Amino acid sequence: MFDFEKLDVYQEIRMINGKTLKWLFAKKNADLYLVDQFKRASIGSLLNLAEGTGRMTAPDKKRFYISARASIFECTAILQTLLDLQMIEESFYQELYEGYEKISRMLLGMIRSLE
């Protein structure tokens, strides 16, 4: 097992990405730019966390964790745009929003622990 797989935040991101990506793949008539950007940000959060875990120095790890958190912020902004455009149900929006908020706090704790 890789170190990143042991992290609770990694498992949280995996879970929310699964929900997000399934929803996006089912949206055949959604705006291609929003869908593509949402996919990139969603996957980017997971990949940056994994890559940061593999880095050897605290500053290097921190940089990737900050990028992972920035991708979570990006996901949240896109999610809010989808809600504004009435392209997502309120209940699903709320579920994802709460997940992103939890992940953001977890990543912030990891970032602060490296200072």
C-alpha positions in Angstrom: 0.0 0.0 0.0 1.3 3.5 -0.9 1.5 6.1 1.8 -1.1 8.4 0.2 -3.6 5.5 0.3 -3.5 5.5 4.1 -4.6 9.1 4.3 -8.2 9.8 5.3 -8.2 12.9 3.1 -7.2 10.7 0.1 -10.1 8.4 0.7 -12.5 11.4 1.1 -11.3 12.9 -2.2 -11.7 9.5 -3.9 -15.2 9.2 -2.7 -16.3 12.7 -3.8 -14.5 12.3 -7.1 -16.4 9.1 -7.7 -19.7 10.9 -7.2 -18.7 13.9 -9.2 -17.3 12.0 -12.2 -20.3 9.7 -12.4 -22.5 12.7 -12.4 -20.4 14.5 -15.0 -20.2 11.4 -17.3 -24.0 11.2 -17.2 -24.4 14.9 -18.2 -24.4 14.5 -22.0 -25.9 18.0 -22.7 -23.8 20.0 -20.2 -21.5 22.7 -21.2 -18.2 21.0 -22.4 -16.0 23.7 -20.8 -17.5 23.4 -17.4 -17.5 19.6 -17.5 -13.9 19.5 -18.6 -12.7 22.0 -16.1 -14.6 20.2 -13.3 -13.1 16.9 -14.3 -9.6 18.4 -14.3 -10.0 20.1 -11.0 -11.5 17.1 -9.4 -8.8 14.7 -10.6 -6.1 17.3 -10.0 -6.9 17.4 -6.3 -6.4 13.7 -6.0 -3.2 13.6 -8.1 -1.6 16.6 -6.3 -2.3 15.0 -2.9 -0.7 11.7 -4.1 2.3 13.4 -5.6 2.9 15.6 -2.6 2.9 12.5 -0.3 5.7 11.1 -2.4 7.9 14.2 -2.1 10.8 14.1 0.4 11.0 17.6 1.8 8.3 19.6 3.8 8.4 22.6 1.4 7.9 20.3 -1.6 5.1 18.4 0.1 3.4 21.6 1.1 3.4 23.0 -2.5 1.5 20.0 -3.7 -0.9 20.0 -0.8 -1.6 23.7 -1.5 -2.3 22.8 -5.2 -4.6 20.0 -4.1 -6.5 22.5 -1.9 -6.7 25.0 -4.7 -8.2 22.4 -7.0 -10.9 21.8 -4.3 -11.6 25.5 -4.3 -11.9 25.4 -8.1 -14.4 22.5 -7.8 -16.4 24.4 -5.3 -16.6 27.5 -7.6 -17.6 25.3 -10.6 -20.2 23.6 -8.4 -21.7 27.0 -7.4 -21.8 28.0 -11.1 -23.7 24.8 -11.9 -26.2 25.6 -9.1 -26.6 29.2 -10.4 -27.3 27.8 -13.8 -29.8 25.3 -12.3 -27.8 22.4 -13.8 -27.5 20.5 -10.5 -30.0 19.5 -7.9 -29.8 21.4 -4.6 -29.5 18.2 -2.6 -26.6 16.9 -4.7 -25.0 20.3 -4.7 -25.2 20.4 -0.8 -23.7 16.9 -0.6 -20.7 17.8 -2.7 -20.3 21.2 -1.1 -20.1 19.7 2.4 -17.6 17.1 1.1 -15.4 19.8 -0.4 -15.5 21.9 2.7 -14.4 18.9 4.8 -11.6 18.0 2.4 -10.4 21.7 2.4 -10.2 21.7 6.2 -8.3 18.4 6.2 -5.8 19.6 3.6 -5.3 22.9 5.5 -4.4 20.9 8.6 -1.8 19.0 6.5 -0.4 22.2 5.1 -0.2 23.9 8.5 1.6 20.8 10.0 4.4 21.4 7.5 5.1 25.0 8.6 
